[in-house]
């Protein structure tokens, strides 16, 4: 794109900041057996008495191969929420700068803007949940630093059109953050393949969804080496603990498990979609490229309560813009989906 310069959007206090250098930064083991007396650790071995690798080298080496990126294009965080917060803190000046969010979308963008005292300019998606690029660009000013795009989008489930995203990448002189938390369930290509093309592109992913590791909190961030260097400067030195690193490494080394579970989830989604289309109380089923479906009903609040009484917890999204009287159903196991289907038919 023309006009983008990362130095124009880094906060001034961050530009000259020297990152904390931990003991595990200064000495990197090559596998040789050593006596470690450098980090004031408890010397008695119990599996977690040593500090973890601050740069998660073993895990990143696998991700480099699987994602087709370079190691200096990766940042790992304590969940995607930490990654997003780091982006705010690196590039947005409190009380001065603003971001653009596109409701209905993932709620943490707005929460983090509030925490960091950053203005949030909301531009609603269109009625078919796509980007209104002209209005977005018209909402931008010299203090607009970030545009957040969730694709596939949460809570609507649809993917955002490529041409619309390209328009923003080419015309916006800030960072475009594409949240791909649900990309493993989609047949659309990840934007990772275009990192080298757009220096203002950041892609975030997670191990919480398709990989089934929501409990360990591991978020992935991919961007140019310049952006990753800035984020590494301000991240806590040991932000990803040793237990998380080990569990994540075990899981990413089992791509066949990921493929099997995603296939099963998508198969169940197709089955559920066919059933939902025939349930009278479901007024509309929205297209989904994720592991959930959004449906429109006559009275979402009442339906939510009735499903709770039948032992089924879903997400009521009726308070979100453009989502009046909608419920979001995550795709569960065959048995869980059957319970949902039975409950809906009984209510009908």
Order of alpha helices (4+ residues) and beta strands (2+ residues): alpha-alpha-alpha-beta-alpha-beta-alpha-beta-alpha-beta-alpha-beta-beta-beta-alpha-alpha-alpha-beta-beta-alpha-beta-beta-alpha
